[in-house]
Amino acid sequence: MSPRRHVSDDERRARISVRHALAPEFRVDSPEAATRAMTVLHATESATVYLSCWARVRSVDIVDIDQTLYDERTVVKQLAMRRTLFAFPRDLLSSAWPSASARVANTERARISKDIVNAGLAIDGNDWLDRARAEVLALLADAPEGLSALDVRQAVPMIDVKVSGISGEIWSAPRILTHLGATADIVRGTNVGRFPTARTRWTLTQHWLDDASSLGSAVDGYREIIRRWLYTFGPGTEDDIVWWLGSTKTVVRTALAELDAVSVSLDDGGTGWLLPEDLDEIVDPGPWVALLPVLDPTIMGWKGRDFYLGQHRNQLFDNRGNAGTTAWANGRAVGCWIQDDAGVVQVRLLETVSSQAKHALQTEAARLSEWLGGVKIGTGYNSPSMKSESVSPSTQL
């Protein structure tokens, strides 16, 4: 019997550099390839998709990414895992729709229906939601170019309301669009705002994607998503996958069994999982650095993050568990980056790095400053290290 495969933290960091297309020689040639490398890209903030691609594509500009999203449509935004908006490779949508997205849609339906009844808008919240959805779909059927949320709200009076949610939040018309998006009836289409602003036009999925396939089973969908996750992020633990997927251990264990996933030991004593065809050791590609945006899939890829965060978790994540910008050296997050008033990128280190890494980070900051051309990236996810004003000269590059 062969000894159990062990994957050290060093090898896990090497896998990040190779599989995540971050080491220079492993960067890819297109935004679509960058998305596939990461399984999906986070898209909660519009700029994240662009900056995640910039970090991984050998040569790319904003127009290239726009073309991928809105002309070629090979990458499509979809609400899915953990009620988070992601940019999906087009062919993975058919796996997400019946699984992760359907789970979100079911949860949303229950919440919306209960809120509607509590607000006194209807006796039957499900019936109200079904009627609202039907009116929106009828409206968009006659608008193949798509409509903004404001346009939809004004054209469908029954959703032009403000409703108090169970947890105290106030929601309105966009919540109905969110539900329609989760059920794959509509998608976020053209963005009429200029980078990095998001001004989405909603459109019917059948208008946006001429090859949208019928929904398969949830089991098949989860299995394919987990298969791709394992290739990108493996080895990962059950807890990692459950957290990232926003699903249950039963779902994860079923997929791991059907994929014939292989258990491996990890440095922290835990059990990770790899695809059976992915057991060869990945060799460290050598020194590399990267500057990643808020909520980048690399920083958000696992629940157990010590092997790349070290002691920096509290400095690089806000109190809701959302990652700010990060600076990386050789597979570890070692700081963050901000922009000054002129839009120039500055790196803030949380630990001492080699002179070679410091110089490489300075070079990468200059490259990103030039790419952004003075455009400032606003965010709602400022980590403590990004907000800190007590940065010593030795840690500010």
C-alpha positions in Angstrom: 0.0 0.0 0.0 1.5 3.3 -1.1 2.1 5.9 1.7 -0.4 8.7 2.0 0.6 11.7 -0.1 1.7 14.7 2.0 1.4 18.3 0.7 3.5 20.8 2.7 2.7 24.5 3.1 5.6 25.2 0.8 4.1 23.1 -1.9 0.6 24.7 -1.3 2.2 28.1 -1.9 3.9 26.8 -5.0 0.5 25.7 -6.3 -0.8 29.2 -5.8 1.9 30.6 -7.9 1.4 28.1 -10.7 -2.4 27.4 -10.7 -3.4 31.0 -10.0 -1.3 32.3 -12.9 0.6 34.7 -10.6 4.3 33.7 -11.1 5.3 35.6 -14.3 6.1 32.5 -16.4 2.7 31.1 -15.5 0.6 34.1 -16.4 -2.0 33.5 -19.1 -3.0 35.2 -22.4 -6.6 36.4 -21.9 -9.2 37.5 -19.4 -11.1 34.3 -20.0 -8.0 32.2 -19.3 -7.5 34.1 -16.0 -11.1 33.4 -15.0 -10.7 29.7 -15.8 -7.5 29.6 -13.8 -9.4 30.8 -10.7 -12.6 28.8 -11.4 -14.4 32.1 -11.0 -13.5 35.7 -10.3 -15.1 37.7 -7.5 -17.3 40.5 -9.0 -18.9 42.1 -6.0 -17.0 45.3 -7.0 -16.7 45.8 -10.7 -13.1 46.8 -10.5 -12.1 43.5 -9.0 -12.6 41.6 -12.2 -10.4 44.0 -14.1 -7.6 44.0 -11.5 -7.7 40.2 -11.0 -7.2 39.9 -14.7 -4.5 42.5 -14.8 -2.5 40.5 -12.2 -2.7 37.3 -14.2 -2.7 38.2 -17.9 0.6 38.9 -19.6 -0.7 41.8 -21.6 -4.2 43.2 -21.1 -6.1 46.5 -21.1 -9.5 47.6 -20.0 -10.9 47.3 -23.5 -9.8 43.6 -23.7 -11.7 42.8 -20.5 -14.8 44.8 -21.6 -14.8 42.8 -24.9 -14.6 39.5 -23.0 -17.5 40.5 -20.7 -19.8 42.4 -23.1 -19.0 41.5 -26.7 -17.6 37.9 -26.7 -19.5 37.1 -23.4 -17.2 34.3 -22.6 -17.2 35.5 -19.0 -20.6 36.2 -17.4 -21.5 37.6 -14.0 -23.7 35.4 -11.9 -24.9 35.4 -8.3 -23.9 32.1 -6.8 -21.8 30.7 -3.9 -22.5 32.4 -0.6 -24.9 34.9 -2.2 -21.8 36.5 -3.9 -21.5 37.9 -7.4 -18.9 36.1 -9.5 -17.6 36.2 -13.0 -18.0 32.7 -14.5 -16.5 31.1 -17.5 -19.6 30.8 -19.8 -19.5 27.0 -19.8 -19.6 26.8 -16.0 -22.9 28.6 -15.8 -25.0 25.5 -16.6 -23.4 23.9 -13.5 -24.0 26.9 -11.2 -27.6 27.5 -12.2 -29.1 24.3 -10.8 -26.8 24.1 -7.8 -25.2 27.1 -6.0 -27.4 29.7 -7.7 -30.6 27.7 -7.1 -29.6 27.5 -3.4 -29.3 31.2 -3.2 -32.6 31.7 -5.2 -34.5 29.4 -2.8 -33.2 31.3 0.3 -34.0 34.6 -1.3 -37.5 33.5 -2.2 -38.2 32.6 1.4 -36.9 35.9 2.7 -38.6 38.0 0.2 -42.0 36.3 0.6 -41.8 36.6 4.4 -40.8 40.3 4.2 -43.7 41.0 1.8 -46.2 39.5 4.2 -44.8 41.2 7.2 -44.9 44.6 5.3 -48.6 44.1 4.6 -48.2 44.2 0.8 -49.8 40.8 0.3 -51.3 37.8 2.2 -49.3 35.4 0.0 -45.7 36.5 -0.4 -44.9 33.8 -2.9 -47.8 34.8 -5.1 -46.7 38.5 -4.9 -43.1 37.5 -5.9 -44.3 35.4 -8.8 -46.4 38.2 -10.2 -43.6 40.7 -9.7 -41.2 38.4 -11.5 -43.7 37.9 -14.4 -44.1 41.6 -14.9 -40.3 42.2 -15.0 -39.8 39.4 -17.4 -42.5 40.7 -19.7 -40.9 44.1 -19.7 -37.4 42.8 -20.5 -38.8 40.5 -23.3 -39.4 43.7 -25.3 -36.0 45.2 -24.4 -33.3 43.1 -25.9 -30.7 45.8 -25.2 -31.5 45.6 -21.5 -32.7 48.1 -18.9 -31.3 49.6 -15.8 -32.7 48.8 -12.4 -34.1 52.3 -12.3 -35.9 51.8 -15.7 -37.4 48.5 -14.5 -38.5 50.0 -11.2 -40.3 52.9 -12.9 -41.9 50.6 -15.5 -43.2 48.0 -12.9 -44.9 50.0 -10.1 -45.6 47.0 -7.9 -41.8 46.6 -7.2 -41.3 50.3 -6.7 -41.6 49.8 -2.9 -39.3 49.8 0.1 -39.6 46.8 2.4 -38.2 46.2 5.9 -36.3 42.9 6.0 -36.3 40.4 8.8 -32.8 41.5 9.9 -33.7 45.2 9.8 -32.4 46.0 6.3 -34.5 48.0 3.8 -34.8 46.5 0.3 -36.5 47.6 -2.9 -36.8 46.8 -6.6 -33.2 45.5 -7.0 -34.0 42.6 -4.7 -36.4 41.3 -7.2 -33.8 41.6 -10.0 -31.4 39.7 -7.7 -33.8 36.9 -7.4 -34.4 36.7 -11.1 -30.7 36.7 -11.6 -30.2 33.8 -9.2 -32.9 31.8 -11.0 -31.0 32.4 -14.3 -34.0 34.2 -15.9 -32.0 37.4 -16.3 -28.3 38.4 -16.3 -26.2 41.4 -15.8 -25.6 42.6 -19.3 -23.9 45.6 -20.7 -22.2 48.1 -18.3 -22.9 51.6 -19.5 -20.6 53.1 -16.9 -16.9 53.7 -17.5 -14.3 51.7 -15.6 -14.4 51.2 -12.6 -18.0 52.2 -12.2 -20.8 49.6 -12.6 -24.0 50.7 -14.3 -25.6 47.5 -15.3 -28.3 46.9 -17.8 -30.4 43.8 -16.9 -31.4 41.6 -19.8 -33.1 38.2 -20.4 -30.6 35.4 -20.3 -31.9 34.1 -23.6 -31.1 37.5 -25.1 -27.6 37.7 -23.7 -26.6 34.0 -24.2 -27.8 32.4 -27.4 -26.5 29.0 -26.2 -27.9 29.0 -22.7 -28.4 25.4 -21.9 -31.2 23.8 -20.0 -30.7 23.2 -16.3 -29.1 19.9 -15.2 -29.2 18.4 -11.7 -27.9 20.1 -8.6 -25.7 17.0 -7.9 -24.0 17.3 -11.3 -23.6 21.0 -11.0 -21.9 20.9 -7.6 -19.6 18.1 -8.7 -18.3 20.1 -11.6 -17.8 23.3 -9.6 -16.0 21.3 -6.9 -13.9 19.5 -9.6 -12.7 22.9 -10.9 -12.2 24.2 -7.4 -9.9 21.3 -6.5 -7.8 21.9 -9.5 -7.4 25.6 -8.7 -7.2 25.5 -4.9 -6.4 21.9 -4.0 -5.5 20.5 -1.7 -8.4 21.9 0.4 -10.2 20.5 3.4 -13.9 19.7 3.6 -14.3 22.8 5.7 -12.6 24.9 3.0 -14.9 23.6 0.3 -18.1 23.9 2.4 -17.3 27.5 3.2 -16.3 28.5 -0.3 -19.3 26.8 -1.8 -21.8 28.0 0.8 -23.3 24.6 0.9 -23.3 21.5 3.1 -20.9 18.8 4.1 -23.3 16.2 2.5 -23.0 18.0 -0.9 -19.2 18.2 -0.6 -18.7 14.6 0.5 -20.9 13.3 -2.3 -18.9 15.3 -4.9 -15.6 14.2 -3.5 -16.7 10.5 -3.6 -18.0 10.8 -7.2 -14.7 12.5 -8.2 -12.6 9.8 -6.6 -10.8 12.6 -4.8 -7.7 11.5 -2.9 -7.0 12.5 0.7 -3.6 14.0 1.5 -2.1 15.1 4.8 -1.3 18.7 5.4 1.3 20.4 7.6 -1.3 21.5 10.2 -2.4 17.9 10.7 -5.5 18.3 8.7 -6.8 16.3 5.7 -6.9 17.9 2.3 -8.2 16.6 -1.0 -6.8 16.5 -4.5 -8.2 15.2 -7.8 -6.8 11.7 -8.6 -5.0 13.0 -11.7 -3.4 15.8 -9.8 -1.1 14.1 -7.4 2.2 15.0 -8.9 4.3 17.5 -6.8 4.4 21.0 -8.1 7.8 22.5 -8.0 8.4 26.0 -6.6 8.7 28.3 -9.6 11.0 30.7 -7.8 10.5 34.2 -6.5 7.5 36.2 -7.6 5.3 39.0 -6.3 1.7 40.2 -7.0 -0.7 43.0 -6.1 -4.2 41.7 -5.9 -7.5 43.6 -5.5 -10.1 43.4 -2.8 -11.9 40.1 -2.6 -9.5 38.5 -5.1 -10.2 34.8 -5.4 -6.7 33.9 -4.2 -7.0 35.6 -0.8 -10.6 34.4 -0.5 -10.1 30.8 -1.7 -9.9 28.9 1.6 -11.4 29.0 5.0 -8.1 27.8 6.6 -5.7 30.5 5.5 -2.7 30.3 7.9 -0.4 28.8 5.2 -0.5 32.0 3.2 -1.6 34.6 5.8 0.6 33.8 8.8 -0.2 36.4 11.5 -1.8 39.0 9.1 -5.4 37.9 9.0 -6.7 40.7 11.3 -4.8 43.3 9.3 -5.9 42.1 5.8 -9.6 41.3 6.4 -12.3 43.6 7.7 -14.5 42.6 10.6 -17.0 40.9 8.2 -14.4 38.6 6.8 -13.9 40.4 3.5 -10.3 40.8 2.2 -8.9 44.2 1.2 -6.1 44.6 -1.3 -3.1 42.4 -0.8 0.6 42.4 -1.7 2.1 39.0 -2.1 5.7 37.6 -2.1 6.4 34.0 -3.0 3.0 32.6 -2.1 2.4 34.6 1.1 0.3 37.8 1.7 2.8 40.2 3.2 0.9 43.5 3.0 -1.6 45.6 1.1 -1.6 48.4 -1.4 -3.4 51.8 -1.6 -3.5 54.7 -3.9 -2.4 58.3 -3.0 -4.4 61.4 -4.0 -2.9 61.3 -7.5 -3.8 57.6 -8.0 -0.2 56.3 -7.6 -0.1 52.8 -6.1 1.8 52.5 -2.8 2.6 49.2 -1.1 2.3 48.8 2.7 4.2 45.9 4.1 3.3 44.0 7.3 6.6 42.2 7.6 10.2 42.5 6.4 10.8 41.0 2.9 14.0 40.5 1.0 15.5 43.4 -1.0 14.7 41.5 -4.1 11.0 41.2 -3.2 10.8 44.8 -2.1 12.2 45.9 -5.5 9.9 43.6 -7.3 6.9 45.0 -5.4 8.0 48.6 -6.2 8.2 47.6 -9.9 4.7 46.0 -9.8 3.3 49.1 -8.1 4.7 51.3 -10.8 3.2 48.9 -13.4 -0.2 49.0 -11.8 -0.1 52.8 -11.5 0.7 53.2 -15.1 -2.1 50.7 -16.1 -4.7 52.6 -14.0 -3.5 55.9 -15.5 -4.6 58.0 -12.5 -8.0 56.3 -12.1 -8.7 55.8 -8.4 -10.4 52.6 -7.3 -12.9 53.1 -4.6 -14.0 50.2 -2.4 -16.3 49.3 0.4 -13.8 46.8 1.7 -11.0 48.6 3.4 -9.0 46.4 5.7 -7.3 47.7 8.8 -3.9 47.8 7.0 -5.4 49.9 4.2 -6.9 52.4 6.7 -3.9 52.6 8.9 -2.3 56.0 9.0 0.6 54.9 11.3 2.8 53.3 8.6 6.5 53.6 9.2 8.8 54.6 6.3 10.3 51.1 6.4 7.0 49.5 5.5 5.7 52.0 3.0 7.1 51.4 -0.5 
